[in-house]
Amino acid sequence: MPQSRLTYEQTLLSCIPEYDLVIDEPRVADAYGLVRYQGVRYSVPEEIARQPVILQLRCNGFSIVANGNTVAQHQYAPPGIYLVQDPAHLPKPIAPRHDRFAALGQQVAREFGELGRSYVALVEQRAPHAPLAVLREVLHRHDEFGREVVAAVLQRLVDAGIAKRHLLSQLCYRRRRIPRLSRRFGRIPVVAVEQRSLSVYDQVAI
């Protein structure tokens, strides 16, 4: 009977396994971390820039695969849209310079105490064009020469009211090349000297 046959066929159709229809297309992400497909640019993470990728196209969207890993998923852009960016793929915003200056200033103050705070204030006043580089220089020289050498140079700069890029490094290198005498002295040995008469020299003169 047709009714029984239909029921039988419906049970067979319900057992059909699901499958994923995918079309792969190779692309190369550009320098801005964008992949072009049909005139639309789609974003990928910034570390994928300039790398080859595979677009795995499906009916309802596509995935972007790099080095065997799925790095992005997008829906197809509607008409009139030519750029699709995932907020997670955008580069992290750079902290304002005054925030970075404050963070570096805290590190300098932590290493050199009141002297460090005085130098940070001096840099803020006298080196407005490159304050971050000047403070980083202090920390780099601290790692290279140690606290004693850098603190002595910082004291000279604070006393003179000078905050200039590369000057601290020059003074640190110059200070390290100056030989230092050891402060530890041993006991002076006592040497026995033969006592002679000075009349010997009178005879030679005659």
Residue, then its C-alpha position, 0 to 999 in steps of 0.5 A: m500500500p502507498q501509505s505503508r510504503l511512505t511510512y517506511e521511506q520516512t523512517l529511512l530518510s530520518c536516518i540520513p546523517e548530517y554533512d557539512l558542505v564546504i568549499d575551500e578557497p586560498r587567500v593571503a591576508d594583507a598587511y592590515g589583517l584583512v582577507r578579500y572575498q567577492g569585493v569585501r574585506y574581512s578581518v583576521p587577527e593581526e598576527i595573521a597579517r601577510q600569511p596565507v589562509i584558507l576560506q572555508l565557504r558554507c551556505n550561511g557564512f565562512s571560516i578563515v583557517a591559518n596553519g590548520n586552525t580556525v582564526a576567524q568566522h564571518q557572515y557574508a556581508p550584505p550589499g553595500i558593505y565592503l568592510v567587515q571587522d570583528p572587534a576582537h581582531l582590532p589592535k589593542p588601543i595604545a595607552p595615553r602617553h601620560d598614563r605610560f609616563a606615570a607608570l614609568g615614573q613609578q618604576v623610577a621612584r621605586e628604584f631610586g626613592e625621593l631622588g627618582r621622584s625628583y628626576v621624574a618631575l625634572v623630566e616632565q618639566r625639561a623633556p616634554h618631547a621625549p619623556l618616555a624615552v628618558l625614563r626608560e633610559v634610567l631603567h635600562r642603565h639601572d639594569e646595566f650598571g646597577r643602582e649606585v652608578v645610576a643614582a650618582v649620575l641622577q644626583r648630578l643631573v637633578d642638581a644641575g637641573i638637566a634632563k636630556r636624552h642620552l646624557l645619562s647614558q654617556l655619564c654612566y659609561r664615563r663614570r664606569r671607565i674611571p678607575r676607583l681606588s680600593r678603600r681597604f688598606g692593609r697595614i704598612p709593613v715595618v722595614a728595618v733600614e741600616q743606619r749609616s754615618l753621613s760622613v761617607y758623603d763628605q768624603v765623596a765630595i772631597 
